[in-house]
Amino acid sequence: MNRRPLKGLTLLAASAAAAGTLMAVPAQAATTGTATTTATTETCSPWSLQAGLMTQVCAAITGTNVQFLGRVALAGPPTPDFPPQPQVLSTTISGQVVGGASLGSVNQNVNFLASTVTVNGPSSTVPCNNVVSGTFSVSKFGWFPSPVSVSTPVPC
């Protein structure tokens, strides 16, 4: 009788047992933590055509912290005979508490080729039960902005 397969099988079983033990340690460590996290809720405008591209504005709310984000994407799939060209976009994203204070505005030039680009806008703490509104505009040479907007309440 040949003992090699049995020896290899024993070694394989020992390795699997050791790997299982190693895998259990991080899971145990993760369950002993007491940190709590607050989920982020993102409310976005519908995608809209602006400066020949698709644009969207979102309000990401974590607790009472609000962050506005603008997104720019291609309006359609690129074709092999007309590949996307690099573009420099002038963007403006602003936010405010409806009926209250401005949360600020960010103006930024963005390099765009074909992948979706996210532009970070103003961020602020807003008391719950207030409604926030954000606006995102994009322009480039030969195209004027057609801003997109979103409004959402800050939950308690």
DSSP file (Angstrom, degrees, kcal/mol; ACC not computed):
  #  RESIDUE AA STRUCTURE BP1 BP2  ACC     N-H-->O    O-->H-N    N-H-->O    O-->H-N    TCO  KAPPA ALPHA  PHI   PSI    X-CA   Y-CA   Z-CA
    1    1 A M              0   0    0      0, 0.0     2,-0.5     0, 0.0     0, 0.0   0.000 360.0 360.0 360.0 138.4    0.0    0.0    0.0
    2    2 A N        -     0   0    0      1,-0.1     4,-0.3     2,-0.0     0, 0.0  -0.760 360.0-168.6 -91.2 127.5    1.3    3.4   -0.9
    3    3 A R     >  +     0   0    0     -2,-0.5     4,-2.4     1,-0.2     5,-0.2   0.569  66.5  89.4 -92.3 -10.2    1.3    5.9    2.0
    4    4 A R  H  > S+     0   0    0      1,-0.2     4,-2.8     2,-0.2     5,-0.3   0.923  86.4  48.7 -56.3 -50.9    2.1    9.1    0.0
    5    5 A P  H  > S+     0   0    0      0, 0.0     4,-2.6     0, 0.0    -1,-0.2   0.896 112.3  50.1 -59.7 -37.0   -1.6   10.0   -0.8
    6    6 A L  H  > S+     0   0    0     -4,-0.3     4,-2.4     2,-0.2    -2,-0.2   0.914 111.2  48.5 -65.5 -41.1   -2.4    9.6    2.9
    7    7 A K  H  X S+     0   0    0     -4,-2.4     4,-2.2     2,-0.2    -1,-0.2   0.916 114.1  46.3 -63.6 -43.2    0.5   11.8    3.9
    8    8 A G  H  X S+     0   0    0     -4,-2.8     4,-2.5     2,-0.2    -2,-0.2   0.883 112.1  51.0 -65.5 -38.8   -0.5   14.4    1.4
    9    9 A L  H  X S+     0   0    0     -4,-2.6     4,-2.5    -5,-0.3    -2,-0.2   0.889 110.0  49.6 -65.9 -39.7   -4.1   14.2    2.5
   10   10 A T  H  X S+     0   0    0     -4,-2.4     4,-2.4     2,-0.2    -2,-0.2   0.916 111.8  48.3 -64.7 -43.1   -3.1   14.6    6.1
   11   11 A L  H  X S+     0   0    0     -4,-2.2     4,-2.3     2,-0.2    -2,-0.2   0.901 111.7  50.1 -63.1 -41.6   -1.0   17.7    5.2
   12   12 A L  H  X S+     0   0    0     -4,-2.5     4,-2.5     2,-0.2    -2,-0.2   0.907 111.2  48.7 -63.2 -43.0   -3.9   19.1    3.2
   13   13 A A  H  X S+     0   0    0     -4,-2.5     4,-2.4     2,-0.2    -2,-0.2   0.899 111.4  49.7 -64.8 -40.6   -6.3   18.6    6.1
   14   14 A A  H  X S+     0   0    0     -4,-2.4     4,-2.3     2,-0.2    -1,-0.2   0.900 111.4  49.2 -65.1 -39.9   -3.9   20.2    8.5
   15   15 A S  H  X S+     0   0    0     -4,-2.3     4,-2.5     2,-0.2    -2,-0.2   0.913 111.2  49.2 -65.0 -42.4   -3.5   23.2    6.2
   16   16 A A  H  X S+     0   0    0     -4,-2.5     4,-2.4     2,-0.2    -2,-0.2   0.901 111.1  49.9 -64.5 -40.0   -7.3   23.6    5.8
   17   17 A A  H  X S+     0   0    0     -4,-2.4     4,-2.0     2,-0.2    -1,-0.2   0.910 111.5  48.5 -64.6 -41.4   -7.7   23.5    9.5
   18   18 A A  H  X S+     0   0    0     -4,-2.3     4,-2.3     2,-0.2    -2,-0.2   0.904 111.2  50.0 -65.1 -40.8   -5.0   26.1   10.0
   19   19 A A  H  X S+     0   0    0     -4,-2.5     4,-2.3     1,-0.2    -2,-0.2   0.903 109.5  51.5 -64.4 -40.4   -6.6   28.3    7.4
   20   20 A G  H  X S+     0   0    0     -4,-2.4     4,-1.5     2,-0.2    -1,-0.2   0.886 109.6  50.1 -62.8 -38.7  -10.0   28.0    9.0
   21   21 A T  H  X S+     0   0    0     -4,-2.0     4,-1.3     1,-0.2    -2,-0.2   0.908 110.7  49.3 -65.5 -42.0   -8.5   29.0   12.4
   22   22 A L  H  < S+     0   0    0     -4,-2.3    -2,-0.2     1,-0.2    -1,-0.2   0.876 110.0  51.8 -64.7 -36.8   -6.9   32.0   10.8
   23   23 A M  H  X S+     0   0    0     -4,-2.3     4,-1.0     1,-0.2    -1,-0.2   0.821 106.0  55.0 -69.7 -29.8  -10.2   33.0    9.1
   24   24 A A  H  X S+     0   0    0     -4,-1.5     4,-2.3     1,-0.2    -1,-0.2   0.815  96.1  66.3 -74.7 -29.5  -12.0   32.8   12.5
   25   25 A V  H  X S+     0   0    0     -4,-1.3     4,-2.5     1,-0.2     5,-0.2   0.939 101.3  45.1 -62.4 -50.3   -9.7   35.2   14.3
   26   26 A P  H  > S+     0   0    0      0, 0.0     4,-2.3     0, 0.0    -1,-0.2   0.889 112.5  53.0 -62.2 -35.1  -10.6   38.4   12.3
   27   27 A A  H  X S+     0   0    0     -4,-1.0     4,-1.4     2,-0.2    -2,-0.2   0.911 110.2  47.7 -65.2 -40.1  -14.3   37.5   12.5
   28   28 A Q  H  X S+     0   0    0     -4,-2.3     4,-0.9     1,-0.2     3,-0.3   0.926 111.5  50.2 -63.9 -44.0  -14.0   37.2   16.3
   29   29 A A  H >< S+     0   0    0     -4,-2.5     3,-0.6     1,-0.2     4,-0.4   0.875 108.5  53.3 -62.9 -36.8  -12.1   40.5   16.6
   30   30 A A  H >< S+     0   0    0     -4,-2.3     3,-0.6     1,-0.2    -1,-0.2   0.829 106.2  52.7 -69.0 -30.8  -14.7   42.3   14.5
   31   31 A T  H 3< S+     0   0    0     -4,-1.4    -1,-0.2    -3,-0.3    -2,-0.2   0.653 100.7  60.9 -82.0 -12.8  -17.6   41.1   16.7
   32   32 A T  T << S+     0   0    0     -4,-0.9    -1,-0.2    -3,-0.6    -2,-0.2   0.586  81.6 104.7 -88.6  -8.8  -16.0   42.4   19.9
   33   33 A G    <   -     0   0    0     -3,-0.6    -3,-0.0    -4,-0.4     0, 0.0  -0.329  54.4-159.9 -70.3 153.4  -15.9   46.1   18.7
   34   34 A T        +     0   0    0      2,-0.1     2,-0.1    -2,-0.0    -1,-0.1   0.248  46.3 128.0-115.9  10.4  -18.4   48.5   20.2
   35   35 A A        -     0   0    0      1,-0.0     2,-0.4     0, 0.0    -2,-0.0  -0.433  42.7-156.4 -70.5 140.3  -18.2   51.2   17.4
   36   36 A T        -     0   0    0     -2,-0.1     2,-0.3     2,-0.0    -2,-0.1  -0.911   4.8-159.7-115.2 146.9  -21.5   52.3   15.9
   37   37 A T        -     0   0    0     -2,-0.4     2,-0.5     0, 0.0     0, 0.0  -0.924  12.9-134.0-125.3 151.9  -21.8   53.9   12.5
   38   38 A T        -     0   0    0     -2,-0.3     2,-0.1    24,-0.0    -2,-0.0  -0.891  29.0-120.0-103.7 132.3  -24.6   56.0   10.9
   39   39 A A        -     0   0    0     -2,-0.5    24,-0.6     1,-0.1     2,-0.5  -0.357  20.3-126.7 -71.0 149.2  -25.7   55.0    7.5
   40   40 A T  E     -A   62   0A   0     22,-0.2     2,-0.5    -2,-0.1    22,-0.2  -0.850  18.7-158.8 -97.4 130.3  -25.4   57.5    4.6
   41   41 A T  E     -A   61   0A   0     20,-2.8    20,-3.3    -2,-0.5     2,-0.5  -0.939   5.4-159.6-109.1 129.1  -28.5   58.2    2.6
   42   42 A E  E     -A   60   0A   0     -2,-0.5     2,-0.5    18,-0.2    18,-0.2  -0.940   7.1-172.2-114.0 124.4  -28.1   59.7   -0.9
   43   43 A T  E     -A   59   0A   0     16,-2.3    16,-2.7    -2,-0.5     2,-0.3  -0.968  15.0-172.9-114.4 126.4  -30.9   61.5   -2.6
   44   44 A C  E     -A   58   0A   0     -2,-0.5    14,-0.2    14,-0.2   107,-0.1  -0.860  23.8-121.3-124.1 152.8  -30.2   62.4   -6.3
   45   45 A S        -     0   0    0     12,-2.7   105,-0.1    -2,-0.3     3,-0.1  -0.385  48.7 -89.0 -73.7 163.3  -31.9   64.4   -9.0
   46   46 A P        -     0   0    0      0, 0.0    11,-0.2     0, 0.0    -1,-0.1  -0.417  53.7 -91.3 -66.1 155.0  -32.7   62.6  -12.2
   47   47 A W        -     0   0    0      9,-0.1     2,-0.3    -3,-0.1     9,-0.2  -0.471  52.9-172.0 -65.5 140.8  -30.0   62.5  -14.8
   48   48 A S  E     -B   55   0A   0      7,-2.3     7,-2.8    -2,-0.1     2,-0.4  -0.984  28.3-107.2-139.7 147.8  -30.3   65.5  -17.2
   49   49 A L  E     +B   54   0A   0     -2,-0.3     2,-0.3     5,-0.2     5,-0.2  -0.613  47.5 160.2 -76.4 127.0  -28.6   66.6  -20.4
   50   50 A Q  E >   -B   53   0A   0      3,-3.5     3,-2.0    -2,-0.4    89,-0.1  -0.955  65.2  -7.1-151.8 127.1  -26.3   69.5  -19.8
   51   51 A A  T 3  S-     0   0    0     93,-0.6     3,-0.1    -2,-0.3    92,-0.1   0.821 128.3 -57.8  55.2  34.2  -23.4   70.8  -21.9
   52   52 A G  T 3  S+     0   0    0      1,-0.3    23,-0.5    22,-0.0    -1,-0.3   0.566 124.5  90.0  76.5   8.6  -23.8   67.7  -24.2
   53   53 A L  E <  S-B   50   0A   0     -3,-2.0    -3,-3.5    21,-0.1     2,-0.4  -0.845  83.2-102.3-129.9 165.3  -23.3   65.4  -21.2
   54   54 A M  E     -BC  49  73A   0     19,-2.5    19,-2.6    -2,-0.3     2,-0.3  -0.768  43.2-175.6 -89.2 134.9  -25.5   63.7  -18.6
   55   55 A T  E     +BC  48  72A   0     -7,-2.8    -7,-2.3    -2,-0.4     2,-0.3  -0.926  11.6 177.1-132.7 157.2  -25.4   65.4  -15.2
   56   56 A Q  E     - C   0  71A   0     15,-1.8    15,-2.9    -2,-0.3     2,-0.4  -0.984  15.3-149.2-153.5 149.3  -26.8   64.7  -11.7
   57   57 A V  E     - C   0  70A   0     -2,-0.3   -12,-2.7    13,-0.2     2,-0.3  -0.980  18.0-172.0-124.3 141.7  -26.7   66.3   -8.3
   58   58 A C  E     -AC  44  69A   0     11,-3.1    11,-2.5    -2,-0.4     2,-0.5  -0.940  20.4-145.9-131.9 151.8  -26.9   64.4   -5.0
   59   59 A A  E     -AC  43  68A   0    -16,-2.7   -16,-2.3    -2,-0.3     2,-0.6  -0.980  16.1-161.2-114.7 116.1  -27.2   65.2   -1.3
   60   60 A A  E     -AC  42  67A   0      7,-3.2     7,-2.3    -2,-0.5     2,-0.5  -0.884  10.9-167.0 -99.0 118.9  -25.4   62.6    0.8
   61   61 A I  E     +AC  41  66A   0    -20,-3.3   -20,-2.8    -2,-0.6     2,-0.5  -0.931  15.8 175.5-116.2 123.7  -26.7   62.8    4.4
   62   62 A T  E >  S-AC  40  65A   0      3,-2.4     3,-2.5    -2,-0.5     2,-0.5  -0.955  72.8 -48.4-123.5 108.0  -25.0   61.0    7.3
   63   63 A G  T 3  S-     0   0    0    -24,-0.6   -22,-0.1    -2,-0.5   -24,-0.0  -0.552 123.5 -26.6  64.9-117.8  -26.7   61.9   10.6
   64   64 A T  T 3  S+     0   0    0     -2,-0.5    62,-3.4    -3,-0.1     2,-0.5   0.224 115.0 107.4-110.8  12.5  -27.0   65.7   10.3
   65   65 A N  E <   -CD  62 125A   0     -3,-2.5    -3,-2.4    60,-0.2     2,-0.4  -0.806  52.0-163.9 -92.3 129.5  -24.0   66.1    8.0
   66   66 A V  E     -CD  61 124A   0     58,-3.3    58,-2.3    -2,-0.5     2,-0.4  -0.949   8.8-177.3-116.0 131.0  -24.9   67.0    4.4
   67   67 A Q  E     -CD  60 123A   0     -7,-2.3    -7,-3.2    -2,-0.4     2,-0.4  -0.997  15.4-147.2-126.6 125.3  -22.4   66.7    1.5
   68   68 A F  E     -C   59   0A   0     54,-2.3    53,-3.1    -2,-0.4     2,-0.4  -0.762  17.0-172.8 -93.7 140.3  -23.5   67.7   -2.0
   69   69 A L  E     -CD  58 120A   0    -11,-2.5   -11,-3.1    -2,-0.4     2,-0.4  -0.987  11.0-156.5-132.3 139.7  -22.0   65.8   -5.0
   70   70 A G  E     -CD  57 119A   0     49,-2.7    49,-3.5    -2,-0.4     2,-0.4  -0.924  10.6-160.4-112.9 144.1  -22.3   66.5   -8.7
   71   71 A R  E     -CD  56 118A   0    -15,-2.9   -15,-1.8    -2,-0.4     2,-0.4  -0.971   5.8-168.3-126.8 141.8  -21.8   63.7  -11.3
   72   72 A V  E     +CD  55 117A   0     45,-2.3    45,-2.5    -2,-0.4     2,-0.3  -0.995  16.1 163.6-127.9 131.8  -21.0   64.0  -15.0
   73   73 A A  E     -C   54   0A   0    -19,-2.6   -19,-2.5    -2,-0.4    42,-0.1  -0.916  44.5 -80.5-140.5 165.9  -21.2   61.1  -17.5
   74   74 A L        -     0   0    0     40,-0.6   -21,-0.1    -2,-0.3    40,-0.1  -0.392  32.6-134.7 -64.3 146.7  -21.4   60.5  -21.2
   75   75 A A  S    S-     0   0    0    -23,-0.5    -1,-0.1     1,-0.1   -22,-0.1   0.641  84.7  -4.7 -78.1 -14.9  -24.8   61.0  -22.8
   76   76 A G  S    S-     0   0    0    -22,-0.0    -1,-0.1     0, 0.0   -22,-0.1  -0.965  95.3 -66.4-164.8 171.0  -24.5   57.8  -24.7
   77   77 A P        -     0   0    0      0, 0.0     2,-0.1     0, 0.0    -2,-0.0  -0.411  54.6-111.6 -69.6 143.0  -22.0   55.0  -25.4
   78   78 A P        -     0   0    0      0, 0.0    36,-0.0     0, 0.0     3,-0.0  -0.413  29.2-139.8 -69.9 150.6  -18.9   56.0  -27.4
   79   79 A T  B >   -E   82   0B   0      3,-0.9     3,-1.4     1,-0.1     0, 0.0  -0.839  17.1-120.6-110.4 151.4  -18.6   54.6  -30.9
   80   80 A P  T 3  S+     0   0    0      0, 0.0    -1,-0.1     0, 0.0     0, 0.0   0.838 114.7  49.1 -59.2 -33.5  -15.4   53.3  -32.5
   81   81 A D  T 3  S+     0   0    0      1,-0.3     0, 0.0    -3,-0.0     0, 0.0   0.567 121.9  34.5 -84.2  -6.9  -15.6   55.9  -35.3
   82   82 A F  B <  S-E   79   0B   0     -3,-1.4    -3,-0.9     3,-0.0    -1,-0.3  -0.522  80.4-174.8-142.7  71.5  -16.2   58.7  -32.9
   83   83 A P        -     0   0    0      0, 0.0    31,-0.0     0, 0.0    -2,-0.0  -0.295  38.4 -89.0 -68.0 153.9  -14.2   58.1  -29.6
   84   84 A P        -     0   0    0      0, 0.0    30,-0.1     0, 0.0    29,-0.0  -0.308  40.5-142.1 -62.9 144.7  -14.7   60.5  -26.7
   85   85 A Q        -     0   0    0     28,-0.2    27,-0.1    -3,-0.1     2,-0.0  -0.832  26.2 -97.2-106.8 145.8  -12.4   63.5  -26.6
   86   86 A P        -     0   0    0      0, 0.0     2,-0.4     0, 0.0    27,-0.2  -0.359  46.7-170.2 -60.0 139.7  -10.8   65.0  -23.5
   87   87 A Q  E     -F  112   0C   0     25,-2.9    25,-3.1     2,-0.0     2,-0.6  -0.985  22.7-140.8-134.5 143.7  -12.9   68.0  -22.3
   88   88 A V  E     -F  111   0C   0     -2,-0.4     2,-0.4    23,-0.2    53,-0.4  -0.936  27.2-164.8-103.1 119.5  -12.3   70.6  -19.6
   89   89 A L  E     -F  110   0C   0     21,-3.2    21,-2.8    -2,-0.6     2,-0.6  -0.831  16.3-142.5-107.1 141.2  -15.6   71.4  -17.8
   90   90 A S  E     -FG 109 139C   0     49,-3.1    49,-2.2    -2,-0.4     2,-0.3  -0.913  30.0-173.4-100.0 117.9  -16.3   74.3  -15.6
   91   91 A T  E     -FG 108 138C   0     17,-2.9    17,-2.3    -2,-0.6     2,-0.4  -0.845  17.6-172.5-117.2 150.6  -18.5   73.1  -12.8
   92   92 A T  E     -FG 107 137C   0     45,-2.1    45,-2.7    -2,-0.3     2,-0.4  -0.984   5.5-180.0-137.9 127.6  -20.4   74.9   -9.9
   93   93 A I  E     +FG 106 136C   0     13,-2.2    13,-2.8    -2,-0.4     2,-0.3  -0.997   9.6 171.7-129.3 130.2  -22.1   73.1   -7.1
   94   94 A S  E     -FG 105 135C   0     41,-2.4    41,-2.3    -2,-0.4     2,-0.3  -0.920  11.3-165.6-136.4 159.9  -23.9   74.9   -4.3
   95   95 A G  E     +FG 104 134C   0      9,-2.1     8,-2.9    -2,-0.3     9,-0.8  -0.975   7.8 172.4-143.7 157.5  -26.1   74.1   -1.4
   96   96 A Q  E     -FG 102 133C   0     37,-2.1    37,-2.7    -2,-0.3     2,-0.6  -0.987  38.8-106.2-157.0 159.7  -28.4   75.8    1.0
   97   97 A V  E >   - G   0 132C   0      4,-3.0     3,-2.8    -2,-0.3    35,-0.3  -0.832  53.0-107.7 -85.3 126.0  -31.0   75.2    3.7
   98   98 A V  T 3  S+     0   0    0     33,-3.1    33,-0.3    -2,-0.6     3,-0.1  -0.377 104.3   4.4 -61.1 123.9  -34.3   76.0    2.2
   99   99 A G  T 3  S+     0   0    0      1,-0.3    -1,-0.3    -2,-0.2     2,-0.2   0.615 132.3  60.0  76.1  13.8  -35.5   79.3    3.6
  100  100 A G  S <  S-     0   0    0     -3,-2.8    -1,-0.3     1,-0.2     2,-0.0  -0.436  90.3 -15.8-143.3-144.6  -32.2   79.6    5.5
  101  101 A A        -     0   0    0     -2,-0.2    -4,-3.0    -3,-0.1     2,-0.2  -0.257  57.5-110.5 -75.7 152.9  -28.5   79.9    5.2
  102  102 A S  E     -F   96   0C   0     -6,-0.2    -6,-0.3     1,-0.1    -1,-0.1  -0.587  15.4-154.3 -74.2 141.6  -26.3   79.1    2.3
  103  103 A L  E     -     0   0C   0     -8,-2.9    20,-0.2     1,-0.4    -7,-0.2   0.421  53.1-100.7 -96.0  -1.7  -24.1   76.1    2.8
  104  104 A G  E     -F   95   0C   0     -9,-0.8    -9,-2.1    18,-0.1    -1,-0.4  -0.465  29.0-104.0 112.0 177.6  -21.6   77.4    0.3
  105  105 A S  E     -F   94   0C   0    -11,-0.2     2,-0.5    -2,-0.2   -11,-0.2  -0.995  16.0-154.8-145.6 143.6  -20.5   76.9   -3.3
  106  106 A V  E     -F   93   0C   0    -13,-2.8   -13,-2.2    -2,-0.3     2,-0.5  -0.986   5.3-166.9-125.9 123.0  -17.6   75.2   -5.0
  107  107 A N  E     +F   92   0C   0     -2,-0.5     2,-0.3   -15,-0.2   -15,-0.2  -0.923  21.7 162.9-105.5 130.8  -16.4   76.2   -8.5
  108  108 A Q  E     -F   91   0C   0    -17,-2.3   -17,-2.9    -2,-0.5     2,-0.4  -0.994  37.6-132.5-151.9 139.1  -14.0   73.7  -10.1
  109  109 A N  E     -F   90   0C   0     -2,-0.3     2,-0.4   -19,-0.2   -19,-0.2  -0.799  31.3-164.5 -88.3 135.4  -12.6   72.9  -13.5
  110  110 A V  E     -F   89   0C   0    -21,-2.8   -21,-3.2    -2,-0.4     2,-0.5  -0.969  17.8-135.8-126.2 134.8  -12.8   69.2  -14.2
  111  111 A N  E     -F   88   0C   0     -2,-0.4     2,-0.4   -23,-0.2   -23,-0.2  -0.798  30.4-174.6 -87.1 126.9  -11.0   67.1  -16.8
  112  112 A F  E     +F   87   0C   0    -25,-3.1   -25,-2.9    -2,-0.5     4,-0.1  -0.978  22.5 152.3-128.3 135.2  -13.5   64.7  -18.4
  113  113 A L  S    S-     0   0    0     -2,-0.4   -28,-0.2     2,-0.3    -1,-0.1   0.560  74.1 -50.6-120.2 -78.6  -12.9   61.9  -20.9
  114  114 A A  S    S+     0   0    0    -30,-0.1   -40,-0.6     2,-0.1     2,-0.2   0.541 103.5  89.0-139.4 -24.1  -15.4   59.0  -20.8
  115  115 A S  S    S-     0   0    0    -42,-0.1    -2,-0.3     1,-0.1     2,-0.1  -0.517  87.7 -93.2 -82.7 150.1  -15.7   57.7  -17.2
  116  116 A T        -     0   0    0     -2,-0.2     2,-0.4    -4,-0.1   -43,-0.2  -0.385  42.4-153.3 -60.5 134.1  -18.2   59.2  -14.8
  117  117 A V  E     -D   72   0A   0    -45,-2.5   -45,-2.3    -2,-0.1     2,-0.5  -0.926   2.9-151.8-114.2 135.1  -16.7   62.0  -12.7
  118  118 A T  E     -D   71   0A   0     -2,-0.4     2,-0.5   -47,-0.2   -47,-0.2  -0.923   6.4-158.7-107.3 131.5  -17.9   63.0   -9.3
  119  119 A V  E     -D   70   0A   0    -49,-3.5   -49,-2.7    -2,-0.5     2,-0.4  -0.939  14.6-135.8-109.8 123.1  -17.4   66.6   -8.1
  120  120 A N  E     -D   69   0A   0     -2,-0.5   -51,-0.2   -51,-0.2   -27,-0.1  -0.646  27.1-174.9 -80.4 131.1  -17.4   67.2   -4.3
  121  121 A G  E     -     0   0A   0    -53,-3.1   -27,-0.1    -2,-0.4   -16,-0.1  -0.241  39.0 -39.3-108.1-161.9  -19.5   70.2   -3.3
  122  122 A P  E     -     0   0A   0      0, 0.0   -54,-2.3     0, 0.0     2,-0.4  -0.225  51.5-160.6 -65.0 152.5  -20.1   72.0    0.0
  123  123 A S  E     +D   67   0A   0    -56,-0.2     2,-0.3   -20,-0.2   -56,-0.2  -0.994  19.7 151.9-134.5 140.0  -20.5   70.0    3.2
  124  124 A S  E     -D   66   0A   0    -58,-2.3   -58,-3.3    -2,-0.4     2,-0.5  -0.990  45.5-102.9-161.3 160.2  -22.1   71.2    6.4
  125  125 A T  E     -D   65   0A   0     -2,-0.3   -60,-0.2   -60,-0.2   -62,-0.0  -0.811  38.9-173.4 -89.4 130.1  -23.9   70.1    9.5
  126  126 A V        -     0   0    0    -62,-3.4     4,-0.1    -2,-0.5     3,-0.1  -0.990  28.5-110.6-127.7 130.3  -27.6   71.0    9.3
  127  127 A P    >   -     0   0    0      0, 0.0     3,-1.0     0, 0.0    27,-0.2  -0.274  46.6 -97.1 -57.8 144.4  -30.1   70.6   12.1
  128  128 A C  T 3  S+     0   0    0      1,-0.2    28,-0.1    25,-0.1     3,-0.1  -0.154 105.7  38.4 -63.0 160.9  -32.6   67.8   11.5
  129  129 A N  T 3  S+     0   0    0     25,-3.7     2,-0.3     1,-0.3    -1,-0.2   0.480  89.8 117.4  71.7   7.4  -36.1   68.5   10.1
  130  130 A N    <   -     0   0    0     -3,-1.0    24,-3.0    24,-0.3     2,-0.5  -0.717  63.3-129.7 -94.5 154.7  -34.6   71.1    7.8
  131  131 A V  E     - H   0 153C   0    -33,-0.3   -33,-3.1    -2,-0.3     2,-0.3  -0.901  21.1-159.9-104.2 132.3  -34.8   70.8    4.0
  132  132 A V  E     -GH  97 152C   0     20,-2.9    20,-2.3    -2,-0.5     2,-0.4  -0.834   2.7-162.2-110.9 151.9  -31.6   71.2    2.0
  133  133 A S  E     -GH  96 151C   0    -37,-2.7   -37,-2.1    -2,-0.3     2,-0.3  -0.996   4.3-169.7-134.3 137.5  -31.3   72.0   -1.7
  134  134 A G  E     -GH  95 150C   0     16,-2.8    16,-2.2    -2,-0.4     2,-0.4  -0.955   3.9-162.7-129.0 149.3  -28.3   71.6   -4.0
  135  135 A T  E     -GH  94 149C   0    -41,-2.3   -41,-2.4    -2,-0.3     2,-0.4  -0.990   2.2-168.7-132.1 139.0  -27.7   72.8   -7.5
  136  136 A F  E     -GH  93 148C   0     12,-2.5    12,-2.3    -2,-0.4     2,-0.4  -0.994   7.1-178.5-130.6 126.5  -25.0   71.5  -10.0
  137  137 A S  E     -G   92   0C   0    -45,-2.7   -45,-2.1    -2,-0.4     2,-0.4  -0.963   5.7-168.7-127.8 146.7  -24.1   73.3  -13.3
  138  138 A V  E     +G   91   0C   0     -2,-0.4     8,-0.3   -47,-0.2     2,-0.3  -0.994   9.6 171.4-132.3 134.5  -21.7   72.3  -16.0
  139  139 A S  E     +G   90   0C   0    -49,-2.2   -49,-3.1    -2,-0.4     2,-0.3  -0.974   4.3 175.9-138.9 157.2  -20.5   74.4  -18.9
  140  140 A K  B >   -I  143   0D   0      3,-1.1     3,-3.0    -2,-0.3   -51,-0.1  -0.940  53.1 -55.1-149.7 168.3  -17.8   74.1  -21.5
  141  141 A F  T 3  S+     0   0    0    -53,-0.4     3,-0.1    -2,-0.3   -53,-0.0  -0.226 127.7   9.5 -52.2 123.1  -16.7   76.1  -24.5
  142  142 A G  T 3  S+     0   0    0      1,-0.2     2,-0.4    -3,-0.0    -1,-0.3   0.317 115.0  88.7  90.1  -8.0  -19.8   76.5  -26.8
  143  143 A W  B <   -I  140   0D   0     -3,-3.0    -3,-1.1   -92,-0.1    -1,-0.2  -0.981  62.2-149.5-127.0 134.2  -22.3   75.1  -24.2
  144  144 A F        -     0   0    0     -2,-0.4   -93,-0.6    -5,-0.2    -6,-0.1  -0.678  32.1 -96.2 -96.9 155.1  -24.1   77.0  -21.5
  145  145 A P        -     0   0    0      0, 0.0    -6,-0.1     0, 0.0    -1,-0.1  -0.331  26.5-171.6 -71.2 152.1  -25.1   75.5  -18.2
  146  146 A S        -     0   0    0     -8,-0.3   -10,-0.1   -10,-0.1   -98,-0.0  -0.718  30.9-140.6-137.2  82.0  -28.6   74.0  -17.6
  147  147 A P        -     0   0    0      0, 0.0     2,-0.3     0, 0.0   -10,-0.2   0.012   8.2-147.0 -56.6 148.3  -28.4   73.3  -13.8
  148  148 A V  E     -H  136   0C   0    -12,-2.3   -12,-2.5  -100,-0.1     2,-0.3  -0.862  18.5-162.5-108.3 149.0  -29.9   70.3  -12.1
  149  149 A S  E     -H  135   0C   0     -2,-0.3     2,-0.3   -14,-0.2   -14,-0.2  -0.930  12.7-170.4-135.0 155.3  -31.3   70.5   -8.6
  150  150 A V  E     -H  134   0C   0    -16,-2.2   -16,-2.8    -2,-0.3     2,-0.4  -0.994   2.3-169.4-142.3 144.3  -32.2   68.3   -5.7
  151  151 A S  E     +H  133   0C   0     -2,-0.3   -18,-0.2   -18,-0.2   -92,-0.1  -0.997  15.5 159.2-132.8 139.9  -34.1   69.0   -2.4
  152  152 A T  E     -H  132   0C   0    -20,-2.3   -20,-2.9    -2,-0.4     2,-0.2  -0.986  36.3-111.3-156.8 148.6  -34.4   66.6    0.6
  153  153 A P  E     -H  131   0C   0      0, 0.0   -22,-0.3     0, 0.0   -25,-0.1  -0.494  26.0-124.9 -79.2 153.6  -35.1   66.8    4.3
  154  154 A V        -     0   0    0    -24,-3.0   -25,-3.7   -27,-0.2   -24,-0.3  -0.889  36.0-139.4 -94.7 111.8  -32.5   66.1    6.9
  155  155 A P              0   0    0      0, 0.0   -25,-0.1     0, 0.0   -27,-0.0  -0.238 360.0 360.0 -74.2 161.6  -34.1   63.3    9.0
  156  156 A C              0   0    0    -28,-0.1   -28,-0.1   -27,-0.1   -92,-0.1   0.381 360.0 360.0 -98.1 360.0  -33.9   63.1   12.8
